[in-house]
Amino acid sequence: MAELVFFSGTMDCGKSTLALQMDHNHAARGRQGIILTRNDRAGKATISSRLGLRADAVEVADGFDFHAHVVQRLSAGGRVDYLICDEAQFFAAEQVDQLARVVDELDIDVYTFGITTDFRTRLFPGSQRLIELADRVEVLQVEALCWCGARATHNARTVGGVMVVEGAQVVIGDISVRDDEVGYEVLCRRHHRRRLTAATARASVLSPDVLPFEEQQPTP
């Protein structure tokens, strides 16, 4: 039976790389699929990986209907065995419902890839609906690391290396940007709660993780 699968993780954990690899593996076995994405950092109608891989894709706009798009392909004589959906956190909840219909009514596998929570640690609407509906939710095993070396679990938005906690939920950026641009950094929960990025940690005279040391007087 066809499945709706959600592969999730933080930024920089290889989601787009896995999406492209999965498309390659299925195509190598003679299956035909459609790659879809929204708001990729490389521009519209593109899926790109930080490793340099990229492929053309269908851009998902606000009014895009996944179920109608697939039915149109099939009605025109095309073949669709699976969907690869990257940046799924940006999909609307009703679009995720459409993906579930593709699986249940058309018996087509749907593989989605996305970030679970935003820079405020709040669920994206698309990710929330995928968690509610998916047959399987897979946490990616390639662990992104915080600047301290611990496993990164949260996405932080930065401006000039300083973490910000207010603003629109969706602002497109990357992990490598100029100081005056909006960027993103992955952090462990401890440093996300303390708003301590790599830049602000370097600027700190004393790390908040280090306890103050008082010189002990010799005992007479």
MARBA-3410 file (N, C-alpha, C, O; in Angstrom, 1 decimal):
220
0.8,-1.2,0.0,0.0,0.0,0.0,0.9,1.3,0.0,2.0,1.3,0.5 ~ 0.4,2.3,-0.6,1.1,3.6,-0.7,1.1,4.2,0.7,0.3,3.9,1.6 ~ 2.1,5.0,0.9,2.4,5.7,2.2,2.6,7.2,2.1,3.0,7.6,1.1 ~ 2.2,7.9,3.2,2.6,9.3,3.3,3.6,9.3,4.4,3.3,9.0,5.6 ~ 4.8,9.7,4.1,6.0,9.7,5.0,6.5,11.1,5.2,6.7,11.8,4.2
6.8,11.4,6.4,7.4,12.8,6.7,8.8,12.6,7.3,8.9,12.0,8.4 ~ 9.8,13.0,6.6,11.2,13.0,7.1,11.5,14.4,7.6,11.4,15.4,6.9 ~ 11.8,14.4,8.9,12.0,15.7,9.5,13.3,15.9,10.2,14.0,14.9,10.5 ~ 13.7,17.1,10.5,15.0,17.4,11.2,15.2,18.9,11.2,14.4,19.6,10.7 ~ 16.3,19.3,11.8,16.7,20.7,11.8,17.3,21.1,10.5,17.4,20.2,9.6
17.6,22.3,10.3,18.3,22.8,9.1,19.7,22.1,9.2,20.2,21.7,10.2 ~ 20.3,21.9,8.0,21.6,21.4,7.8,21.8,19.9,8.2,22.9,19.5,8.6 ~ 20.7,19.2,8.2,20.7,17.7,8.5,20.6,16.8,7.3,20.4,15.6,7.4 ~ 20.6,17.4,6.1,20.6,16.6,4.9,19.2,16.3,4.3,19.1,15.3,3.6 ~ 18.2,17.0,4.6,16.8,16.7,4.1,16.8,16.7,2.6,16.3,15.8,2.0
17.2,17.8,2.0,17.2,18.0,0.5,18.1,16.9,-0.1,17.7,16.4,-1.2 ~ 19.2,16.6,0.4,20.1,15.6,-0.1,19.4,14.3,-0.1,19.5,13.6,-1.1 ~ 18.7,13.9,1.0,18.0,12.7,1.0,16.8,12.7,0.0,16.6,11.6,-0.6 ~ 16.1,13.8,-0.2,15.1,13.9,-1.1,15.6,13.6,-2.5,14.9,12.8,-3.3 ~ 16.7,14.2,-2.9,17.2,14.0,-4.2,17.7,12.5,-4.4,17.6,11.9,-5.4
18.3,12.0,-3.3,18.8,10.6,-3.4,17.6,9.6,-3.5,17.7,8.7,-4.3 ~ 16.6,9.9,-2.8,15.4,9.0,-2.9,14.8,9.1,-4.3,14.4,8.0,-4.8 ~ 14.7,10.3,-4.9,14.2,10.4,-6.3,15.1,9.6,-7.2,14.6,8.9,-8.1 ~ 16.4,9.7,-7.0,17.4,8.9,-7.9,17.1,7.4,-7.7,17.1,6.7,-8.7 ~ 17.0,6.9,-6.5,16.8,5.5,-6.3,15.6,5.0,-6.9,15.6,3.9,-7.5
14.5,5.7,-6.8,13.2,5.3,-7.4,13.3,5.3,-8.9,12.8,4.4,-9.6 ~ 13.8,6.4,-9.5,13.9,6.5,-10.9,14.8,5.4,-11.5,14.6,4.9,-12.6 ~ 15.9,5.0,-10.7,16.8,4.0,-11.2,16.1,2.6,-11.3,16.5,1.7,-12.0 ~ 14.9,2.5,-10.6,14.2,1.2,-10.7,13.0,1.3,-11.6,12.1,0.5,-11.6 ~ 13.0,2.4,-12.5,12.0,2.5,-13.5,10.7,3.2,-13.0,9.7,3.3,-13.8
10.7,3.7,-11.8,9.5,4.4,-11.3,9.6,5.9,-11.8,10.6,6.5,-11.9 ~ 8.4,6.5,-12.0,8.3,7.8,-12.4,7.6,8.7,-11.4,6.6,8.4,-10.9 ~ 8.3,9.8,-11.0,7.7,10.6,-9.9,7.7,12.1,-10.3,8.2,12.5,-11.4 ~ 7.2,12.9,-9.4,7.2,14.3,-9.5,7.9,14.9,-8.3,7.6,14.5,-7.1 ~ 8.8,15.9,-8.5,9.5,16.6,-7.4,8.8,17.9,-7.2,8.6,18.7,-8.2
8.5,18.3,-6.0,7.8,19.5,-5.7,8.5,20.2,-4.5,9.0,19.5,-3.7 ~ 8.5,21.5,-4.5,9.1,22.2,-3.4,8.5,23.6,-3.3,7.7,24.0,-4.1 ~ 8.9,24.3,-2.2,8.4,25.7,-2.0,9.5,26.5,-1.3,10.0,26.0,-0.3 ~ 9.8,27.6,-1.8,10.7,28.6,-1.2,12.1,28.0,-1.0,12.7,28.2,0.1 ~ 12.6,27.3,-1.9,14.0,26.8,-1.9,14.9,27.9,-1.9,14.7,28.9,-2.6
16.0,27.8,-1.2,17.0,28.9,-1.1,17.6,29.2,-2.4,18.2,30.3,-2.6 ~ 17.6,28.3,-3.4,18.2,28.5,-4.7,17.3,29.2,-5.7,17.7,29.5,-6.8 ~ 16.0,29.4,-5.3,15.1,30.0,-6.1,13.9,29.2,-6.5,13.8,28.0,-6.0 ~ 12.9,29.7,-7.2,11.7,29.0,-7.6,12.0,27.8,-8.5,12.9,27.7,-9.2 ~ 11.1,26.8,-8.3,11.1,25.6,-9.2,12.4,24.9,-9.1,12.9,24.3,-10.2
13.1,24.9,-8.0,14.4,24.2,-7.8,14.4,23.5,-6.5,13.9,24.1,-5.5 ~ 15.0,22.3,-6.4,15.3,21.7,-5.1,16.8,21.6,-5.1,17.5,21.1,-6.0 ~ 17.4,22.1,-4.0,18.9,22.2,-3.9,19.4,21.7,-2.6,18.7,21.8,-1.6 ~ 20.6,21.1,-2.6,21.2,20.6,-1.4,22.5,21.5,-1.2,23.1,22.0,-2.1 ~ 22.9,21.6,0.1,24.1,22.3,0.4,25.3,21.6,-0.1,26.4,22.2,-0.1
25.2,20.4,-0.4,26.3,19.6,-1.0,26.5,20.0,-2.5,27.5,19.5,-3.1 ~ 25.6,20.8,-3.0,25.8,21.2,-4.4,24.9,20.5,-5.4,24.9,20.8,-6.6 ~ 24.1,19.5,-4.9,23.1,18.8,-5.8,21.9,19.7,-6.0,21.5,20.4,-5.1 ~ 21.3,19.6,-7.2,20.0,20.3,-7.4,19.3,19.6,-8.6,19.9,18.9,-9.3 ~ 18.0,19.9,-8.6,17.2,19.4,-9.7,16.0,20.3,-9.9,15.6,21.1,-9.0
15.4,20.3,-11.1,14.2,21.1,-11.4,13.0,20.5,-10.6,13.0,19.3,-10.3 ~ 12.1,21.3,-10.2,10.9,20.9,-9.4,9.7,21.7,-9.8,9.8,22.8,-10.4 ~ 8.6,21.3,-9.4,7.3,22.0,-9.5,7.2,22.9,-8.3,7.3,22.5,-7.1 ~ 7.1,24.2,-8.5,6.9,25.2,-7.4,5.5,25.2,-6.8,4.5,25.3,-7.6 ~ 5.4,25.0,-5.5,4.1,25.0,-4.8,3.7,26.4,-4.4,4.3,26.9,-3.5
2.7,26.9,-5.0,2.2,28.3,-4.6,1.1,28.1,-3.6,0.7,27.0,-3.3 ~ 0.5,29.3,-3.2,-0.5,29.3,-2.2,-1.7,28.5,-2.6,-2.3,27.7,-1.8 ~ -2.2,28.6,-3.8,-3.4,27.9,-4.3,-3.2,26.6,-4.9,-4.1,26.0,-5.5 ~ -2.0,26.1,-4.9,-1.6,24.8,-5.6,-2.4,23.7,-4.9,-2.5,23.6,-3.7 ~ -3.0,22.8,-5.8,-3.7,21.7,-5.3,-3.0,20.4,-5.8,-2.9,20.1,-7.0
-2.4,19.7,-4.8,-1.6,18.5,-5.1,-2.4,17.4,-5.8,-2.0,16.8,-6.8 ~ -3.6,17.2,-5.3,-4.5,16.1,-5.8,-4.9,16.4,-7.2,-4.8,15.5,-8.1 ~ -5.3,17.7,-7.5,-5.7,18.0,-8.8,-4.6,18.0,-9.8,-4.7,17.6,-11.0 ~ -3.4,18.4,-9.3,-2.2,18.3,-10.2,-1.9,16.9,-10.7,-1.6,16.7,-11.8 ~ -1.9,16.0,-9.7,-1.6,14.6,-10.1,-2.7,14.0,-11.0,-2.4,13.3,-11.9
-4.0,14.3,-10.7,-5.1,13.8,-11.5,-4.9,14.3,-12.9,-5.2,13.6,-13.9 ~ -4.5,15.6,-13.1,-4.4,16.1,-14.4,-3.3,15.4,-15.2,-3.4,15.1,-16.3 ~ -2.2,15.1,-14.5,-1.1,14.3,-15.1,-1.6,12.9,-15.6,-1.3,12.5,-16.7 ~ -2.3,12.3,-14.7,-2.8,10.9,-15.0,-3.8,11.0,-16.1,-3.8,10.1,-17.0 ~ -4.7,12.0,-16.1,-5.7,12.1,-17.2,-5.1,12.4,-18.5,-5.7,12.1,-19.6
-3.9,13.0,-18.5,-3.2,13.3,-19.8,-2.4,12.2,-20.3,-1.7,12.3,-21.3 ~ -2.5,11.0,-19.6,-1.8,9.8,-20.0,-0.4,9.7,-19.4,0.3,8.7,-19.7 ~ -0.1,10.5,-18.4,1.2,10.4,-17.7,1.1,9.3,-16.7,0.1,8.8,-16.3 ~ 2.3,9.0,-16.2,2.4,8.0,-15.1,3.0,8.7,-13.9,4.0,9.4,-14.0 ~ 2.5,8.4,-12.7,3.0,9.0,-11.5,3.0,7.9,-10.4,2.0,7.4,-10.0
4.2,7.5,-10.0,4.4,6.4,-9.0,4.6,7.0,-7.6,4.4,6.3,-6.6 ~ 5.2,8.2,-7.5,5.5,8.8,-6.2,5.7,10.3,-6.4,5.9,10.8,-7.4 ~ 5.6,11.0,-5.2,5.9,12.4,-5.1,7.0,12.6,-4.1,7.1,11.9,-3.1 ~ 7.9,13.5,-4.5,9.0,13.9,-3.6,8.6,15.4,-3.2,8.7,16.2,-4.1 ~ 8.4,15.7,-2.0,7.9,17.1,-1.6,8.9,17.6,-0.6,8.9,17.2,0.6
9.8,18.6,-1.0,10.7,19.2,-0.1,10.2,20.5,0.4,9.2,21.1,-0.1 ~ 10.8,21.0,1.5,10.3,22.2,2.2,8.9,22.1,2.6,8.1,23.1,2.4 ~ 8.4,20.9,3.0,7.0,20.7,3.3,6.5,21.5,4.5,5.3,21.6,4.6 ~ 7.4,22.0,5.3,6.9,22.9,6.4,6.2,24.1,5.9,5.4,24.7,6.6 ~ 6.5,24.5,4.7,5.8,25.7,4.1,4.5,25.4,3.4,3.8,26.4,3.0
4.1,24.2,3.4,2.8,23.8,2.8,1.7,24.2,3.8,1.9,24.2,5.0 ~ 0.5,24.6,3.2,-0.6,24.9,4.0,-1.2,23.5,4.5,-1.0,22.5,3.9 ~ -1.9,23.6,5.7,-2.5,22.4,6.2,-3.4,21.7,5.2,-3.4,20.5,5.1 ~ -4.2,22.5,4.5,-5.1,21.8,3.5,-4.4,21.2,2.4,-4.9,20.2,1.8 ~ -3.2,21.7,2.1,-2.4,21.0,1.0,-1.8,19.7,1.5,-1.7,18.7,0.7
-1.5,19.6,2.8,-1.1,18.3,3.4,-2.3,17.3,3.3,-2.1,16.1,3.0 ~ -3.5,17.8,3.5,-4.7,16.9,3.3,-4.8,16.4,1.9,-5.2,15.3,1.7 ~ -4.5,17.3,1.0,-4.5,16.9,-0.4,-3.5,15.8,-0.7,-3.7,14.8,-1.4 ~ -2.3,15.8,-0.1,-1.3,14.8,-0.2,-1.8,13.5,0.4,-1.5,12.4,-0.2 ~ -2.5,13.5,1.5,-3.1,12.3,2.0,-4.1,11.7,1.0,-4.2,10.5,1.0
-4.9,12.5,0.3,-5.8,12.0,-0.7,-5.1,11.4,-1.8,-5.6,10.4,-2.4 ~ -3.9,11.9,-2.2,-3.1,11.3,-3.3,-2.8,9.9,-2.9,-2.8,9.0,-3.7 ~ -2.4,9.7,-1.6,-2.0,8.4,-1.1,-3.2,7.5,-1.1,-3.2,6.3,-1.6 ~ -4.3,7.9,-0.4,-5.4,7.0,-0.1,-6.3,6.8,-1.4,-6.8,5.6,-1.5 ~ -6.5,7.8,-2.2,-7.4,7.6,-3.3,-6.7,7.2,-4.6,-7.3,6.5,-5.5
-5.4,7.6,-4.8,-4.7,7.3,-6.0,-3.6,6.2,-5.9,-3.0,5.8,-6.8 ~ -3.4,5.8,-4.6,-2.4,4.8,-4.3,-1.0,5.1,-4.8,-0.3,4.3,-5.4 ~ -0.6,6.4,-4.5,0.7,6.9,-4.9,1.5,7.2,-3.6,0.9,7.9,-2.8 ~ 2.7,6.8,-3.6,3.6,7.1,-2.4,3.9,8.6,-2.4,4.2,9.2,-3.5 ~ 3.9,9.2,-1.2,4.3,10.6,-1.1,5.3,10.7,0.0,5.1,10.3,1.2
6.5,11.2,-0.3,7.6,11.4,0.6,7.8,12.9,0.8,8.2,13.6,-0.1 ~ 7.6,13.3,2.0,7.8,14.7,2.3,9.0,15.0,3.2,9.3,14.1,4.0 ~ 9.6,16.1,3.1,10.8,16.5,3.8,10.7,17.9,4.3,10.3,18.8,3.6 ~ 10.9,18.1,5.6,10.8,19.5,6.1,11.3,19.6,7.6,11.6,18.7,8.3 ~ 11.4,20.9,7.9,11.7,21.3,9.3,10.4,21.2,10.2,9.4,21.6,9.7
10.6,20.7,11.4,9.4,20.6,12.2,9.0,21.9,12.8,7.8,22.3,12.8 ~ 9.9,22.6,13.4,9.6,23.9,14.2,10.3,25.1,13.6,11.4,24.9,13.0 ~ 9.7,26.3,13.9,10.3,27.5,13.4,11.4,28.0,14.4,11.7,27.4,15.3 ~ 11.8,29.3,14.1,12.9,29.9,15.0,12.4,30.2,16.4,13.2,30.5,17.3 ~ 11.1,30.1,16.6,10.5,30.4,17.9,10.1,29.1,18.6,9.5,29.1,19.7
10.5,28.0,18.0,10.2,26.6,18.5,8.8,26.3,18.4,8.2,25.4,19.1 ~ 8.0,26.9,17.5,6.6,26.6,17.2,6.5,25.8,16.0,7.3,26.0,15.0 ~ 5.6,24.9,16.0,5.3,24.0,14.8,4.9,24.8,13.6,4.0,25.7,13.7 ~ 5.5,24.5,12.4,5.0,25.0,11.2,3.6,24.4,10.9,3.5,23.2,11.3 ~ 2.7,25.1,10.3,1.4,24.5,10.0,1.5,23.2,9.2,0.8,22.2,9.4
2.3,23.2,8.1,2.5,22.1,7.3,3.1,20.9,8.1,2.6,19.8,7.9 ~ 4.1,21.1,8.9,4.7,20.1,9.7,3.7,19.5,10.7,3.6,18.3,10.9 ~ 3.0,20.4,11.3,2.0,19.9,12.3,1.0,19.0,11.7,0.6,17.9,12.2 ~ 0.5,19.4,10.5,-0.5,18.5,9.8,0.1,17.2,9.4,-0.6,16.2,9.4 ~ 1.3,17.2,8.9,2.0,16.0,8.5,2.2,15.1,9.7,2.0,13.8,9.6
2.5,15.6,10.9,2.6,14.8,12.1,1.3,14.1,12.4,1.2,13.0,12.9 ~ 0.2,14.9,12.2,-1.1,14.4,12.5,-1.6,13.3,11.5,-2.3,12.4,11.9 ~ -1.1,13.4,10.2,-1.7,12.5,9.2,-0.7,11.4,8.7,-1.2,10.4,8.1 ~ 0.6,11.6,8.8,1.5,10.7,8.1,1.4,9.3,8.6,1.2,9.1,9.8 ~ 1.6,8.4,7.7,1.7,7.0,8.1,3.0,6.7,8.9,3.0,5.9,9.9
4.1,7.5,8.6,5.3,7.4,9.3,6.0,8.7,9.4,5.9,9.5,8.5 ~ 6.6,9.0,10.6,7.4,10.2,10.7,8.8,9.7,11.1,9.0,9.1,12.1 ~ 9.7,10.1,10.2,11.1,9.6,10.4,12.0,10.8,10.7,12.1,11.8,10.0 ~ 12.7,10.7,11.8,13.7,11.8,12.2,15.0,11.4,11.6,15.5,10.3,11.7 ~ 15.5,12.3,10.8,16.8,12.1,10.1,17.9,11.8,11.0,18.1,12.4,12.1
18.7,10.8,10.7,19.8,10.3,11.5,21.1,11.1,11.4,22.0,10.9,12.2 ~ 21.2,11.9,10.4,22.4,12.8,10.2,22.2,14.0,11.1,21.5,14.9,10.9 ~ 23.0,14.0,12.2,22.7,15.0,13.3,23.5,16.3,13.0,24.7,16.3,12.8 ~ 22.7,17.4,12.9,23.4,18.7,12.8,23.9,19.0,14.2,23.4,18.6,15.2 ~ 25.0,19.8,14.3,25.6,20.1,15.6,25.5,21.6,15.9,25.7,22.4,15.1
25.3,21.8,17.2,25.4,23.2,17.7,26.9,23.6,17.8,27.7,22.8,17.6 ~ 27.1,24.9,17.9,28.5,25.4,17.9,29.3,24.8,19.1,30.5,24.7,19.1 ~ 28.6,24.3,20.2,29.2,23.7,21.3,29.6,22.3,21.1,30.3,21.7,22.0 ~ 29.1,21.7,20.0,29.4,20.3,19.7,28.2,19.3,20.1,28.3,18.2,19.7 ~ 27.2,19.8,20.8,26.1,19.0,21.2,25.2,18.9,20.0,25.2,19.7,19.0
24.3,17.9,20.1,23.3,17.7,19.0,22.4,18.9,18.9,21.8,19.3,19.9 ~ 22.3,19.5,17.7,21.4,20.6,17.4,19.9,20.1,17.3,19.7,19.2,16.5 ~ 19.1,20.8,18.0,17.6,20.4,18.0,16.7,21.5,17.6,15.5,21.3,17.4 ~ 17.3,22.8,17.6,16.4,23.9,17.3,17.0,24.8,16.2,18.3,24.9,16.1 ~ 16.2,25.5,15.5,16.6,26.5,14.5,16.5,27.9,15.0,15.5,28.3,15.6
17.6,28.6,14.9,17.6,30.0,15.3,17.7,31.0,14.2,18.5,30.7,13.2 ~ 17.0,32.1,14.2,17.1,33.1,13.2,18.0,34.2,13.7,18.0,34.6,14.9 ~ 19.0,34.6,12.9,20.0,35.6,13.3,20.0,36.8,12.4,19.7,36.7,11.2 ~ 20.4,37.9,12.9,20.8,39.1,12.1,22.1,39.6,12.7,22.3,40.0,13.8 ~ 23.2,39.5,11.8,24.5,39.9,12.3,25.0,38.9,13.4,25.8,39.3,14.2
24.6,37.7,13.3,25.0,36.7,14.3,24.3,36.7,15.6,24.6,35.9,16.5 ~ 23.4,37.7,15.8,22.6,37.8,17.0,21.2,37.2,16.8,20.5,37.5,15.8 ~ 20.8,36.3,17.7,19.6,35.6,17.6,18.4,36.6,17.8,18.4,37.4,18.7 ~ 17.4,36.5,16.9,16.1,37.2,17.1,15.0,36.3,17.3,15.0,35.1,16.8 ~ 14.0,36.7,18.0,12.9,35.9,18.4,11.5,36.4,18.0,10.5,35.9,18.4
11.5,37.5,17.2,10.3,38.1,16.7,10.4,38.3,15.2,11.4,38.4,14.6 ~ 9.2,38.3,14.6,9.1,38.5,13.1,8.2,37.5,12.5,7.6,36.6,13.2 ~ 8.1,37.6,11.2,7.2,36.6,10.4,7.8,35.2,10.5,9.0,35.0,10.7 ~ 6.8,34.3,10.5,7.3,32.9,10.6,8.2,32.4,9.5,9.1,31.7,9.7 ~ 7.9,32.9,8.3,8.6,32.5,7.1,9.4,33.7,6.6,8.9,34.6,6.0
10.7,33.6,6.7,11.7,34.5,6.1,12.8,33.7,5.5,13.5,33.0,6.2 ~ 13.0,33.7,4.2,13.9,32.8,3.5,15.3,33.3,3.8,15.7,34.5,3.7 ~ 16.2,32.4,4.2,17.6,32.7,4.5,18.4,31.4,4.5,17.8,30.3,4.2 ~ 19.7,31.5,4.8,20.5,30.3,4.8,21.5,30.4,6.0,21.4,31.4,6.8 ~ 22.3,29.4,6.1,23.2,29.4,7.3,24.5,30.1,7.0,25.3,30.4,7.9
24.8,30.5,5.7,26.0,31.3,5.4,25.5,32.6,4.7,25.2,32.6,3.5 ~ 25.5,33.6,5.5,25.1,34.9,5.0,26.0,36.0,5.5,26.8,35.8,6.3 ~ 25.9,37.2,4.9,26.6,38.4,5.3,26.0,38.9,6.7,24.9,38.5,7.0 ~ 26.8,39.7,7.3,26.5,40.1,8.7,25.2,40.9,8.7,24.5,40.9,9.7 ~ 24.8,41.6,7.6,23.6,42.4,7.7,22.4,41.7,7.1,21.3,42.3,7.0
22.5,40.4,6.9,21.4,39.6,6.3,20.8,38.7,7.4,21.4,38.4,8.4 ~ 19.5,38.4,7.1,18.8,37.4,7.9,19.4,36.0,7.6,19.5,35.6,6.5 ~ 19.8,35.3,8.7,20.4,34.0,8.5,19.8,33.0,9.5,19.0,33.4,10.3 ~ 20.3,31.8,9.5,19.8,30.8,10.4,21.0,30.0,11.0,22.0,29.8,10.3 ~ 20.8,29.5,12.2,21.8,28.7,12.8,21.1,27.6,13.6,20.1,27.9,14.3
21.7,26.4,13.6,21.1,25.4,14.5,21.8,25.3,15.8,23.0,25.5,15.9 ~ 21.0,25.2,16.9,21.5,25.2,18.2,20.9,24.1,19.0,19.9,23.5,18.7 ~ 21.6,23.7,20.1,21.0,22.8,21.1,20.0,23.6,21.9,20.0,24.8,21.8 ~ 19.1,22.9,22.6,18.1,23.5,23.3,18.6,24.5,24.4,18.1,25.6,24.5 ~ 19.7,24.1,25.0,20.3,25.0,26.1,20.7,26.3,25.5,20.3,27.4,26.1
21.4,26.3,24.4,21.8,27.6,23.9,20.8,28.3,23.1,20.8,29.6,22.9 ~ 19.8,27.6,22.6,18.6,28.3,22.0,17.8,29.1,23.1,17.4,30.2,22.9 ~ 17.7,28.5,24.2,16.9,29.1,25.3,17.7,30.3,25.8,17.1,31.3,26.2 ~ 19.0,30.3,25.8,19.9,31.4,26.2,20.2,32.4,25.1,20.8,33.4,25.4 ~ 19.7,32.1,23.9,19.9,32.9,22.7,21.4,33.1,22.5,21.9,34.2,22.2
22.2,32.1,22.7,23.6,32.1,22.6,24.1,31.5,21.3,24.2,30.2,21.2 ~ 24.3,32.3,20.3,24.8,31.8,19.0,26.3,31.7,19.0,27.0,32.0,20.0 ~ 26.9,31.1,17.9,28.3,31.0,17.8,29.0,32.4,17.9,30.0,32.5,18.6 ~ 28.4,33.4,17.3,29.0,34.7,17.3,28.9,35.4,18.6,29.9,36.0,19.1 ~ 27.8,35.3,19.3,27.7,35.9,20.6,28.5,35.1,21.7,28.9,35.7,22.7
28.7,33.8,21.5,29.5,33.0,22.4,30.9,33.5,22.3,31.6,33.6,23.3 ~ 31.4,33.7,21.1,32.8,34.2,20.9,33.0,35.6,21.5,34.1,35.9,22.0 ~ 31.9,36.4,21.5,32.0,37.8,22.0,31.9,37.8,23.5,32.2,38.8,24.1 ~ 31.5,36.7,24.1,31.3,36.7,25.6,32.6,36.7,26.3,33.5,35.9,25.9 ~ 32.8,37.5,27.3,34.0,37.4,28.1,34.1,36.2,29.0,35.1,35.6,29.1
32.9,35.8,29.5,32.8,34.6,30.3,31.6,33.8,29.9,30.5,34.3,29.8 ~ 31.8,32.6,29.5,30.7,31.7,29.1,29.7,31.5,30.2,30.2,31.3,31.4 ~ 28.4,31.6,30.0,27.4,31.3,31.0,27.4,29.9,31.5,26.8,29.6,32.5 ~ 28.1,29.0,30.8,28.2,27.6,31.2,29.3,27.4,32.2,29.4,26.3,32.8 ~ 30.1,28.4,32.4,31.3,28.3,33.4,30.9,28.9,34.7,30.5,30.1,34.7
31.1,28.2,35.7,30.8,28.7,37.1,32.0,29.6,37.5,33.1,29.3,37.2 ~ 31.7,30.7,38.2,32.8,31.6,38.7,33.7,30.9,39.6,33.2,30.0,40.4 ~ 35.0,31.2,39.6,36.0,30.5,40.4,36.5,31.5,41.4,36.9,32.6,41.1 ~ 36.4,31.1,42.6,37.0,31.9,43.7,38.2,31.3,44.3,38.2,30.1,44.6 ~ 39.2,32.1,44.4,40.5,31.5,44.9,40.3,31.1,46.4,39.8,31.9,47.2
40.7,29.9,46.7,40.5,29.4,48.1,41.7,29.8,48.9,42.9,29.7,48.5 ~ 41.4,30.3,50.1,42.5,30.7,51.0,43.0,29.4,51.7,42.3,28.6,52.1 ~ 44.3,29.4,51.9,44.9,28.2,52.6,44.4,28.1,54.0,44.2,29.1,54.7 ~ 44.1,26.8,54.4,43.6,26.6,55.8,44.8,26.7,56.7,45.8,26.0,56.5 ~ 44.7,27.5,57.8,45.8,27.6,58.8,46.0,26.3,59.5,46.9,26.2,60.3
END
